[in-house]
Amino acid sequence: MRHLLGLFILITILSFSCTTEDTNAWRGLEIPAHFPDPVFQVIVSEKGFELGRKLFYDPILSRDNTISCGSCHIQGSAFSHHGHDVSHGIDDRLGSRNAPAVQNMIWNSSFFWDGGVSHIDLISVSPIQNELEMDESFVNVIRKLNLKEDYRKLFKEVFGTDSVSGAYFLTAMSQFMSMLVTADSRYDRYVLGDATALDAVELEGKQLFEQKCASCHVGVLQSDFSFRNNGLKSEPFRDGGRYHVSLIESDKGKFKVPSLRNVAITAPYMHDGSLRTLESVLAHYALGVQKSSTLDPELEKNGVIGIPMSTEERTAIIRFLHTLTDDKFIRDPRFSEP
């Protein structure tokens, strides 16, 4: 039902500008030269970004003021919840899905494993109101923020009014999340022309990856952002995935194709966090794909289920996947808890 929550919320986007010749000054949203045009055009100001950053790490967004966005989206693991199959929310409640990484958000056309939110400005509503995550009402979050003098002051500086509104809150959150751009891995350096960025085994892995995996994990973004059944489960599906949003029978068991950027540091894997290593992920595609009525055609060709890969080929692909780690991104002080 996440896709319904944002229908009544009015989103107001304010424009800002910031120019300077000081190389140490504020650096706003920068689109990497080798990336496509983003889906969402988010205008980011320095103060708007800092407000969104403060909100992202503030547990005031939860019912009992204990859980923040940063509790489950940790910078050191590319804003994923490394080590947890499903995330722990308020009162240590367990959800049913693995927390996806928050990165390169403005290139996504939908959000969450089932694509239940279709606009970047509405992302925050879902975890706030989910009873297993923050278990708070969106209206009460705005009420609590209005009771805080420091927040009223910050909203005044950014939006020109000291009355915190839902639209301004969501806009600030979008400004922070849109800045979480990861584009400086060794793979990126290779794409940009540094032939020495990858060694011989990694280049072999890259070639194998492009042959066997790139029909779904496409291009520099490492995803086509479609919804597919990757054969993790057989029918009946415990989690219907995209079906819960679309109500289309053929969408049962389908989940959004995740980007593989920083994949080596975002374990465990899959929508339910059931695979703990990259080795187990590759073994699944080679040997463990489960047949079902909605299995993706890429995983069932000429009567063969799965993706034929030798042990050596899987090892080389994993070596390549490690080149997608962006160490600068996961250590950038701009994105850490203020």
C-alpha positions as CSV (number, residue, x, y, z in Angstrom):
1,M,0.0,0.0,0.0
2,R,3.0,2.3,0.0
3,H,2.2,3.6,-3.4
4,L,-1.1,5.0,-2.0
5,L,0.4,6.9,0.9
6,G,1.8,9.7,-1.1
7,L,-1.2,10.5,-3.3
8,F,-2.6,13.1,-0.9
9,I,0.8,14.8,-0.2
10,L,1.5,18.1,-2.0
11,I,5.1,18.4,-2.9
12,T,6.7,21.8,-3.3
13,I,10.1,22.1,-4.9
14,L,12.0,25.3,-4.3
15,S,14.8,26.5,-6.5
16,F,18.2,27.5,-5.1
17,S,21.5,28.6,-6.6
18,C,25.0,28.7,-5.3
19,T,28.0,29.9,-7.2
20,T,31.6,30.2,-6.0
21,E,35.1,30.1,-7.3
22,D,36.4,28.6,-4.1
23,T,37.3,25.0,-4.7
24,N,36.8,24.2,-1.0
25,A,33.3,25.7,-1.0
26,W,30.0,23.9,-1.1
27,R,29.8,21.3,-3.9
28,G,26.2,20.7,-4.9
29,L,24.7,17.9,-6.9
30,E,27.1,16.8,-9.6
31,I,26.1,14.4,-12.4
32,P,29.0,12.1,-13.3
33,A,30.1,12.6,-16.9
34,H,29.7,8.9,-17.8
35,F,26.2,8.6,-16.3
36,P,22.9,9.1,-18.2
37,D,20.5,11.9,-17.4
38,P,18.8,11.4,-14.1
39,V,15.1,10.5,-13.8
40,F,14.5,13.2,-11.2
41,Q,15.8,16.7,-11.4
42,V,16.3,17.7,-7.7
43,I,17.5,21.2,-6.9
44,V,19.9,21.1,-4.0
45,S,21.1,23.9,-1.8
46,E,23.7,23.7,0.9
47,K,21.3,24.5,3.7
48,G,18.6,22.2,2.3
49,F,21.1,19.4,2.0
50,E,22.3,19.9,5.6
51,L,18.7,20.0,6.9
52,G,17.9,16.7,5.0
53,R,21.1,15.2,6.5
54,K,20.0,16.1,10.0
55,L,16.6,14.7,9.5
56,F,18.0,11.5,8.0
57,Y,19.9,10.7,11.1
58,D,17.3,11.9,13.6
59,P,15.3,9.2,15.5
60,I,12.6,11.8,16.1
61,L,11.0,10.3,12.9
62,S,10.1,7.2,14.8
63,R,7.3,6.6,17.3
64,D,9.5,6.3,20.4
65,N,12.4,8.5,19.0
66,T,14.8,5.5,18.8
67,I,15.0,4.7,15.0
68,S,16.4,7.0,12.4
69,C,16.8,6.4,8.6
70,G,20.5,6.0,9.3
71,S,19.8,3.1,11.7
72,C,19.1,0.8,8.8
73,H,21.0,2.7,6.0
74,I,24.6,2.9,7.2
75,Q,27.1,4.8,5.2
76,G,30.0,2.3,5.7
77,S,27.9,-0.3,3.8
78,A,26.7,2.1,1.1
79,F,23.7,3.0,3.1
80,S,22.4,-0.5,3.4
81,H,21.9,-2.7,6.6
82,H,25.0,-4.9,6.3
83,G,24.9,-8.1,8.1
84,H,21.1,-8.2,8.6
85,D,18.9,-10.4,6.5
86,V,15.9,-8.2,7.2
87,S,16.1,-5.0,9.1
88,H,15.3,-4.4,12.7
89,G,12.8,-1.6,13.4
90,I,11.1,-0.1,16.4
91,D,11.0,-2.4,19.5
92,D,13.4,-4.6,17.6
93,R,10.6,-5.7,15.3
94,L,11.7,-7.7,12.2
95,G,10.5,-6.8,8.8
96,S,10.2,-9.2,5.8
97,R,12.6,-7.6,3.4
98,N,16.3,-6.6,3.3
99,A,16.9,-2.8,3.5
100,P,18.0,-1.7,0.0
101,A,21.1,0.6,-0.4
102,V,20.4,4.3,-0.6
103,Q,22.6,5.4,-3.5
104,N,22.2,7.0,-7.0
105,M,18.5,7.5,-6.1
106,I,17.8,10.2,-8.8
107,W,18.4,7.5,-11.5
108,N,15.6,5.3,-10.1
109,S,12.2,5.4,-11.6
110,S,10.6,3.7,-8.6
111,F,11.7,2.8,-5.1
112,F,11.7,-0.2,-2.7
113,W,11.8,-3.9,-3.7
114,D,8.2,-3.8,-5.1
115,G,8.4,-0.3,-6.6
116,G,5.6,0.9,-4.4
117,V,6.8,4.5,-4.4
118,S,7.2,6.2,-7.7
119,H,8.7,9.6,-6.7
120,I,11.8,10.4,-4.8
121,D,10.0,13.0,-2.6
122,L,7.7,10.3,-1.2
123,I,10.3,7.8,-0.1
124,S,10.4,8.8,3.5
125,V,6.6,8.4,4.1
126,S,6.8,4.6,3.9
127,P,9.3,3.7,6.6
128,I,7.9,6.4,8.9
129,Q,4.4,4.8,8.8
130,N,5.4,1.2,8.5
131,E,4.6,-0.5,11.8
132,L,7.7,-2.7,11.6
133,E,10.0,0.1,10.9
134,M,9.3,3.5,12.5
135,D,5.7,3.0,13.4
136,E,4.9,6.7,13.5
137,S,2.3,8.8,11.7
138,F,3.5,11.3,9.1
139,V,1.3,13.9,10.7
140,N,2.8,13.4,14.1
141,V,6.4,13.6,12.8
142,I,5.6,17.1,11.5
143,R,4.0,18.0,14.8
144,K,7.1,16.9,16.7
145,L,9.4,18.8,14.4
146,N,7.3,22.0,14.9
147,L,7.8,21.6,18.6
148,K,11.6,21.9,18.1
149,E,12.9,25.4,18.0
150,D,16.1,24.4,16.2
151,Y,14.1,22.8,13.4
152,R,11.8,25.7,13.1
153,K,14.9,27.9,12.7
154,L,16.4,25.6,10.1
155,F,13.2,25.4,8.1
156,K,13.1,29.2,8.2
157,E,16.6,29.4,6.8
158,V,15.9,26.9,4.0
159,F,12.3,27.6,3.0
160,G,11.6,31.0,4.4
161,T,9.0,29.9,7.0
162,D,9.4,28.6,10.5
163,S,6.4,26.4,10.2
164,V,7.5,22.9,9.3
165,S,5.2,21.4,6.6
166,G,5.1,17.9,5.2
167,A,6.0,19.2,1.7
168,Y,9.1,21.0,3.0
169,F,10.1,18.0,5.1
170,L,10.0,15.7,2.1
171,T,11.9,18.2,-0.1
172,A,14.7,18.4,2.5
173,M,14.9,14.6,2.7
174,S,15.1,14.4,-1.1
175,Q,17.9,17.0,-1.2
176,F,20.0,14.8,1.1
177,M,19.3,11.5,-0.7
178,S,19.8,12.9,-4.1
179,M,23.4,13.8,-3.2
180,L,24.2,10.2,-2.3
181,V,25.9,9.6,-5.7
182,T,28.4,6.8,-6.0
183,A,30.5,7.0,-9.2
184,D,34.2,6.7,-8.2
185,S,35.0,3.0,-8.1
186,R,37.9,1.4,-9.9
187,Y,35.2,0.2,-12.4
188,D,34.3,3.9,-13.0
189,R,38.0,4.8,-13.6
190,Y,38.2,2.1,-16.1
191,V,35.1,3.3,-17.9
192,L,36.5,6.8,-18.0
193,G,39.7,5.6,-19.7
194,D,42.1,4.4,-17.1
195,A,43.2,1.0,-18.6
196,T,45.2,0.2,-15.5
197,A,42.3,0.4,-13.1
198,L,41.4,-3.3,-13.5
199,D,43.8,-6.3,-13.6
200,A,43.6,-9.2,-16.0
201,V,41.3,-11.4,-13.8
202,E,39.0,-8.5,-13.2
203,L,38.8,-7.7,-16.9
204,E,38.0,-11.4,-17.5
205,G,35.3,-11.1,-14.9
206,K,33.9,-8.0,-16.5
207,Q,33.7,-9.8,-19.9
208,L,31.9,-12.8,-18.3
209,F,29.6,-10.5,-16.3
210,E,28.6,-8.7,-19.5
211,Q,27.9,-12.0,-21.2
212,K,25.9,-13.6,-18.3
213,C,24.5,-10.9,-16.1
214,A,24.2,-7.6,-18.0
215,S,20.8,-8.3,-19.5
216,C,19.4,-7.2,-16.0
217,H,22.3,-5.4,-14.5
218,V,22.8,-2.9,-17.3
219,G,25.4,-0.2,-17.9
220,V,27.1,2.1,-15.4
221,L,24.1,2.1,-13.1
222,Q,24.3,-1.7,-12.9
223,S,20.5,-2.2,-13.2
224,D,17.7,-1.7,-15.7
225,F,15.3,-1.1,-12.7
226,S,12.8,-3.6,-14.0
227,F,10.9,-6.2,-11.9
228,R,11.9,-9.8,-12.3
229,N,11.5,-13.2,-10.7
230,N,15.1,-14.4,-10.3
231,G,14.1,-17.9,-9.2
232,L,14.9,-17.5,-5.6
233,K,11.6,-19.2,-4.5
234,S,9.1,-21.5,-6.1
235,E,5.4,-21.2,-5.9
236,P,3.4,-20.4,-3.8
237,F,5.4,-17.2,-3.1
238,R,5.6,-16.2,0.5
239,D,6.1,-12.6,-0.7
240,G,4.3,-11.6,-3.8
241,G,6.7,-8.7,-4.5
242,R,5.6,-6.4,-7.3
243,Y,2.1,-8.1,-7.3
244,H,1.3,-6.3,-4.1
245,V,1.5,-3.0,-6.0
246,S,0.3,-3.9,-9.4
247,L,-2.2,-6.7,-8.5
248,I,-1.2,-8.3,-11.8
249,E,-0.9,-12.1,-11.5
250,S,2.1,-12.3,-13.8
251,D,4.0,-10.0,-11.3
252,K,3.9,-12.5,-8.5
253,G,7.4,-13.2,-7.2
254,K,8.9,-10.3,-9.0
255,F,11.2,-7.8,-7.3
256,K,13.1,-4.8,-8.5
257,V,16.5,-5.5,-10.0
258,P,19.0,-3.9,-7.6
259,S,22.0,-1.9,-8.6
260,L,25.2,-3.9,-8.0
261,R,27.2,-0.8,-7.1
262,N,29.1,-1.4,-3.9
263,V,27.6,-4.9,-3.9
264,A,30.7,-6.4,-2.2
265,I,29.9,-4.4,1.0
266,T,26.1,-4.7,1.1
267,A,25.6,-8.3,2.1
268,P,23.3,-10.2,2.6
269,Y,21.6,-10.3,-0.7
270,M,18.2,-10.7,-2.3
271,H,14.9,-9.1,-1.2
272,D,14.9,-11.3,1.9
273,G,18.6,-11.2,2.7
274,S,18.7,-15.0,2.4
275,L,22.0,-15.2,0.6
276,R,25.0,-14.1,2.7
277,T,27.9,-14.1,0.2
278,L,28.6,-13.2,-3.4
279,E,29.7,-16.8,-3.8
280,S,26.2,-18.0,-2.8
281,V,24.6,-15.5,-5.1
282,L,26.5,-16.8,-8.1
283,A,25.9,-20.4,-7.0
284,H,22.2,-19.7,-7.0
285,Y,22.2,-18.4,-10.5
286,A,24.3,-21.3,-11.7
287,L,22.8,-24.2,-9.8
288,G,19.8,-23.1,-7.6
289,V,17.3,-21.3,-9.7
290,Q,13.7,-22.5,-8.9
291,K,11.3,-22.9,-11.7
292,S,7.9,-21.1,-11.5
293,S,5.2,-19.6,-13.7
294,T,6.7,-16.1,-13.5
295,L,10.4,-17.0,-13.7
296,D,12.3,-14.5,-15.8
297,P,12.9,-15.7,-19.4
298,E,16.6,-14.8,-19.0
299,L,16.8,-17.6,-16.5
300,E,15.2,-20.3,-18.7
301,K,16.6,-20.6,-22.2
302,N,16.5,-23.6,-24.5
303,G,15.3,-25.8,-21.7
304,V,18.1,-24.8,-19.4
305,I,17.2,-23.2,-16.1
306,G,19.7,-20.8,-14.6
307,I,22.9,-19.3,-16.0
308,P,25.6,-21.9,-16.8
309,M,28.9,-20.8,-15.1
310,S,31.9,-22.8,-14.1
311,T,33.5,-22.3,-10.6
312,E,36.3,-20.5,-12.3
313,E,34.0,-18.2,-14.1
314,R,32.1,-17.4,-11.0
315,T,35.3,-16.5,-9.2
316,A,36.3,-14.1,-11.9
317,I,32.9,-12.4,-11.9
318,I,33.2,-11.9,-8.2
319,R,36.6,-10.4,-8.6
320,F,35.0,-7.9,-11.0
321,L,32.1,-7.2,-8.6
322,H,34.6,-6.0,-6.0
323,T,35.8,-3.3,-8.4
324,L,32.3,-1.7,-8.1
325,T,33.2,-0.6,-4.5
326,D,33.4,3.2,-4.1
327,D,35.6,3.8,-1.0
328,K,35.3,7.6,-1.3
329,F,31.5,7.4,-1.2
330,I,31.4,5.3,2.0
331,R,33.9,7.6,3.8
332,D,32.7,11.0,2.5
333,P,32.2,13.2,5.6
334,R,29.4,15.1,3.9
335,F,27.2,12.1,4.2
336,S,28.0,11.0,7.8
337,E,25.9,11.7,10.9
338,P,26.2,15.4,11.8
